[in-house]
Amino acid sequence: MNYFSSDFRLGILGGGQLGKMLLNDTRKFDIQTFVLDPSEEAPARFGCNAFYKGSLLDYDTVYQFGKMVHLLTIEIENVNLDALDKLEEEGLPIFPSPKTLRLIQNKGKQKDFYVKNDIPTSKHLRFVGLDDLRESLAKDELDFPFVWKSATGGYDGNGVKICQSALDLVKLADIECVVEDLIPFKNELAVIVTRSANGEVATYPVVEMEFHPEANQVEYVICPARIDDTIAQKAQEIALQVSEAFNHVGLLAVEMFQTMNDEILVNEVAPRPHNSGHYSIEASYTSQFENHIRAILRLPLGNTNSKVAGIMVNLVGEEGFTGQVYYENIDKIMAIDGVTPHIYGKRETRPFRKMGHVTIVNEDMDRARKIAEDVKNSIRVVSI
């Protein structure tokens, strides 16, 4: 099929920052794009050929949107899968498939999938709600501390809590949830796998993630990860095992723990472009976003190697500030060589809301990490 400068229409469910960055590459290739998102202020609304406001969870809205395009992809997992099933049944190519999304959308099903497919992961239990969880504690089937996760709907650190005692249960929502062992670890790692509809597979280098202690959000993504080659190879192999098991098309971000004993345990996955791959826009030969487009359109995959060391710094709203956003000291960081800010287009800031990111590239990893610290300490996302 002729995708370029033609009547071909690519549909994207979700118009957030991932959609916006995906559109950089569809515009580069002159691929016609339609975007559906529930917000009139969606960051991707300006970069597409046609923008539609509507719920991603409403059957009729998603179904009718799908009827307007020739191929459908996502930038967020929380979409109406029944509508996607019907569209796929009628012949619309959808990547990732609704079958893959069903396994990933619910974290309980996702964890069960790892166990069934002999993928190393932490021990877990599933509960329908808080009463069920409390009953398990009363029967000594569960011990503190543990990690509580909402089964569906969690994002950007929301829906994840570390419970040290019964006092922490008061903070939990009474919803379907997953409880996991709290794993002592050396590093949190991630590997992005790109898989073409033709079956071609490639992986990006292992990255290391440093998290904000309060918000449970990634503060820094460091590529390549500062780990032994043997650990990196093991992480790559497990990521490929996960990718093969899901049989996804497009990108799959595999988040992992490196334990104190140097085991690699899969935490969770995202079947789309991911925060852990943003560095690739500047640091890689082919960005994660371009490779997602290549993969779903059956085009040859691009080189996933890095040209240079890259570090990403997330820009999130400062605590105590809500309202019209202002990026304080952005001019100062832009004066530093190798520093590129990406502003997502969200006009309203609030504490810990993802508002953008900054990529630092440098041939010297230590130097890049130092600059990243300077960037983090300089720029502030506040309100006017």
C-alpha positions in Angstrom: 0.0 0.0 0.0 1.1 3.6 -0.7 1.2 5.2 2.7 3.1 8.4 1.7 1.4 11.5 0.3 -1.7 9.4 -0.4 -5.3 8.9 0.7 -4.2 6.3 3.3 -5.5 7.2 6.8 -3.8 6.1 10.0 -6.0 6.3 13.1 -4.5 6.9 16.6 -6.6 6.3 19.7 -5.3 8.9 22.2 -4.0 12.4 21.6 -1.6 12.9 24.6 2.1 13.6 24.5 2.9 10.2 23.0 0.4 10.9 20.2 2.0 14.3 19.6 5.5 12.9 19.4 4.2 10.0 17.1 2.8 12.7 14.8 6.3 14.2 14.3 7.1 11.1 12.3 3.8 10.8 10.4 4.3 14.4 9.4 7.9 13.7 8.3 6.6 10.9 6.1 3.5 12.8 5.0 1.2 10.0 6.4 -2.4 11.2 6.8 -3.5 10.8 10.5 -6.8 10.9 12.4 -6.7 11.2 16.2 -9.4 10.5 18.8 -9.1 11.9 22.3 -11.6 13.0 25.0 -10.0 16.4 25.6 -10.3 19.5 23.4 -6.9 20.5 24.8 -5.2 17.2 23.7 -1.5 17.8 22.8 -1.9 16.0 19.5 -4.8 18.1 18.2 -2.6 20.4 16.1 -0.3 17.8 14.4 -2.9 15.5 12.9 -4.9 15.9 9.7 -8.2 15.4 11.5 -8.9 15.6 15.3 -12.1 14.1 16.9 -13.2 14.7 20.5 -14.7 11.6 22.1 -14.4 9.0 24.8 -11.9 6.2 24.2 -14.0 3.9 26.3 -17.3 4.4 24.5 -18.1 1.5 22.1 -19.9 3.6 19.4 -17.3 6.4 19.4 -14.4 4.1 19.0 -16.2 1.9 16.4 -17.3 4.8 14.3 -13.8 6.3 14.5 -12.3 3.0 13.4 -14.6 3.0 10.3 -13.0 6.2 9.0 -9.4 4.9 8.9 -7.4 2.1 7.1 -5.3 1.1 10.1 -5.6 1.8 13.8 -3.0 2.1 16.6 -3.0 3.4 20.2 -1.0 5.7 22.4 -2.9 4.6 25.6 -4.1 1.1 26.6 -7.4 2.2 28.2 -9.6 1.9 25.2 -12.9 0.1 24.4 -11.7 -3.4 23.4 -15.2 -4.7 22.4 -15.2 -2.0 19.6 -11.7 -3.0 18.5 -12.8 -6.7 18.4 -15.7 -5.8 16.1 -13.5 -3.6 13.9 -10.8 -6.3 13.6 -13.5 -8.9 12.8 -14.6 -6.7 10.0 -11.1 -6.6 8.6 -9.5 -3.4 10.0 -5.8 -4.0 10.9 -5.3 -3.0 14.6 -1.8 -2.9 16.2 -1.4 -3.9 18.9 -4.3 -6.3 18.6 -7.2 -6.3 21.0 -6.1 -9.8 22.1 -2.7 -8.4 23.2 -4.4 -5.4 24.8 -6.7 -7.7 26.9 -3.7 -9.4 28.4 -2.0 -6.1 29.2 -4.9 -3.8 30.1 -5.6 -5.6 33.4 -2.5 -5.9 35.6 -3.8 -9.0 37.3 -4.2 -10.8 33.9 -0.8 -9.4 32.9 0.9 -11.0 36.0 -0.9 -14.3 35.5 0.3 -14.3 31.9 3.9 -14.0 33.0 3.5 -17.0 35.4 1.8 -19.0 32.7 4.6 -18.3 30.2 7.5 -18.9 32.6 8.5 -15.2 32.5 10.4 -14.3 35.7 8.3 -11.9 37.8 7.6 -11.2 41.5 5.0 -13.3 43.3 1.5 -11.8 43.3 -2.1 -12.3 44.5 -5.3 -10.9 42.9 -8.2 -9.4 44.9 -11.7 -8.2 43.9 -11.5 -5.4 46.5 -10.3 -4.3 49.9 -12.5 -6.7 51.9 -11.0 -9.6 50.0 -7.5 -8.2 50.7 -8.2 -7.8 54.4 -9.5 -11.3 54.6 -6.3 -12.6 53.1 -4.3 -10.7 55.7 -6.5 -12.1 58.5 -5.8 -15.6 57.2 -2.0 -14.9 57.2 -2.0 -15.5 53.4 -0.4 -12.1 52.9 2.3 -10.2 54.9 3.5 -6.6 55.1 5.2 -5.0 53.4 3.8 -5.4 49.9 3.1 -3.4 46.7 -0.6 -2.7 45.9 -1.6 -1.9 42.3 -5.0 -1.1 40.9 -5.8 -3.7 38.3 -6.9 -1.1 35.7 -6.5 2.6 35.0 -3.2 3.3 36.8 -0.8 5.7 35.1 2.2 8.0 35.9 2.6 6.6 39.4 -1.1 6.7 40.2 -2.7 3.4 41.3 0.5 2.1 43.0 1.1 2.1 46.7 3.7 0.5 49.0 1.9 -0.8 52.1 4.0 -1.1 55.2 1.2 -1.7 57.7 -2.6 -1.9 58.2 -2.6 1.9 58.4 -1.7 2.1 54.7 -4.9 0.2 53.8 -6.9 3.3 54.6 -5.4 5.1 51.6 -6.4 2.4 49.2 -9.3 2.4 46.8 -11.9 -0.4 47.1 -11.3 -1.7 43.6 -9.9 -4.8 41.8 -6.2 -4.9 42.6 -3.0 -6.9 42.5 -0.7 -7.3 45.5 3.0 -8.1 44.7 6.0 -8.9 46.8 8.1 -5.9 47.6 11.4 -6.7 45.8 14.7 -5.2 47.0 16.5 -4.2 43.9 19.7 -2.6 42.6 18.2 -1.0 39.5 14.9 -0.5 37.6 15.6 -1.2 34.0 13.6 -1.1 30.8 14.0 -2.5 27.3 11.9 -1.4 24.3 11.2 -4.1 21.7 9.9 -3.2 18.3 8.2 -5.9 16.3 7.0 -5.5 12.7 3.8 -6.9 11.3 6.2 -8.8 9.0 7.8 -10.5 12.0 11.0 -8.4 12.1 12.2 -7.8 15.7 14.7 -5.3 17.2 15.5 -4.1 20.7 16.8 -0.8 22.0 19.6 -0.7 24.5 18.8 -1.4 28.1 18.0 1.8 30.0 18.2 2.6 33.7 15.4 4.5 35.4 15.6 6.7 38.5 12.3 7.4 40.2 11.0 10.2 42.3 10.6 8.8 45.8 7.2 10.5 46.5 5.4 10.5 43.2 6.6 7.1 42.0 7.4 8.7 38.6 10.5 8.4 36.5 12.8 11.4 37.0 15.7 10.2 34.8 16.1 7.7 32.0 19.8 6.8 31.4 20.9 5.1 28.2 22.9 2.9 28.2 22.2 1.6 31.7 25.2 1.6 33.9 25.2 -2.2 34.4 27.4 -5.1 33.5 27.2 -6.5 30.0 26.0 -9.9 31.3 23.1 -8.2 33.1 22.2 -6.2 30.0 22.3 -9.3 27.8 20.0 -11.1 30.3 17.6 -8.2 30.3 17.5 -8.1 26.5 16.8 -11.8 26.3 14.0 -11.7 28.8 12.5 -8.7 27.0 12.5 -10.7 23.8 10.9 -13.6 25.6 8.1 -11.3 26.8 7.7 -9.8 23.3 7.4 -13.3 21.7 4.9 -14.4 24.3 2.6 -11.4 23.7 3.1 -11.6 19.9 2.6 -7.8 19.7 3.1 -5.6 16.7 4.6 -2.1 17.3 6.5 -1.2 20.4 6.5 -3.0 23.7 8.3 -1.4 26.7 9.3 -4.0 29.2 10.0 -2.6 32.7 12.2 -4.8 34.9 13.9 -5.0 38.3 17.5 -6.0 38.7 17.5 -7.7 42.1 20.2 -7.7 44.7 21.2 -11.2 43.4 21.3 -9.9 39.8 18.1 -11.7 38.8 15.9 -9.9 36.2 12.2 -9.8 37.1 9.6 -8.3 34.8 7.5 -5.6 36.5 5.0 -4.6 33.8 4.8 -3.7 30.1 3.3 -1.0 27.9 2.4 -1.9 24.3 3.1 1.5 22.8 5.8 4.3 22.8 6.9 4.8 26.3 8.6 7.3 28.7 11.7 5.1 28.8 12.2 5.6 25.1 11.9 9.4 24.8 15.7 9.8 24.8 15.7 8.0 21.4 14.5 11.1 19.6 17.9 12.7 19.9 20.2 9.9 21.0 19.2 7.0 18.6 19.6 6.4 14.9 15.9 5.8 14.8 13.5 7.0 17.5 11.0 4.8 19.2 8.2 6.7 17.5 9.5 6.3 14.0 10.0 2.6 14.6 6.5 2.2 15.9 5.2 3.7 12.6 7.6 1.4 10.6 6.5 -1.7 12.5 2.7 -1.2 12.1 3.1 -0.3 8.4 5.2 -3.4 7.6 8.2 -1.2 6.7 11.8 -2.2 7.4 12.7 -1.4 11.0 15.3 1.4 11.7 18.6 1.1 13.5 17.9 1.0 17.3 21.5 1.7 18.3 22.4 4.9 20.1 24.5 7.5 18.3 25.6 8.9 21.7 24.8 8.6 25.4 21.4 10.0 26.2 19.6 11.0 29.4 16.0 12.1 29.7 14.8 14.3 32.5 11.0 14.4 33.0 9.4 17.8 33.5 6.5 17.6 36.0 4.5 20.2 37.7 6.0 21.6 40.9 4.2 20.9 44.2 2.1 23.9 45.3 1.4 25.1 41.7 -1.8 24.7 39.8 -3.0 26.8 36.8 -1.5 28.4 33.6 1.9 26.8 33.1 5.2 28.7 33.1 8.6 27.0 32.5 10.9 28.9 34.8 14.6 29.1 33.6 14.0 27.2 30.3 16.2 29.7 28.6 19.1 28.8 30.9 19.0 25.1 30.1 18.6 25.8 26.4 22.0 27.6 26.5 23.7 24.2 27.4 25.2 22.2 24.6 23.3 18.9 23.9 20.2 19.9 25.8 16.8 19.7 24.0 13.5 20.4 25.7 10.2 18.9 24.6 7.1 20.7 25.8 3.9 18.6 25.6 1.4 21.3 25.0 -0.6 21.1 28.3 -1.6 24.6 29.2 -2.6 23.8 32.8 0.0 22.5 35.3 -0.7 20.7 38.6 1.7 18.9 41.0 3.5 16.0 39.4 1.6 16.3 36.1 3.9 15.3 33.2 4.4 18.5 31.2 7.4 17.8 29.1 10.9 16.2 29.1 14.5 17.3 28.4 17.0 15.1 26.5 20.7 15.5 27.2 23.2 14.0 24.8 26.9 13.7 25.3 29.7 11.4 24.3 30.7 11.2 28.0 28.0 9.5 30.1 29.3 11.0 33.4 29.2 14.4 31.8 25.7 13.8 30.5 24.5 12.7 34.0 26.0 15.9 35.6 24.3 18.1 33.0 21.0 16.2 33.6 21.3 17.0 37.3 21.9 20.7 36.5 18.9 20.7 34.2 16.7 19.1 36.9 17.8 21.7 39.4 17.4 24.7 37.1 14.1 24.4 35.3 10.8 24.5 37.3 7.3 23.9 36.0 5.2 26.4 37.9 2.0 28.4 37.3 1.7 32.1 36.5 
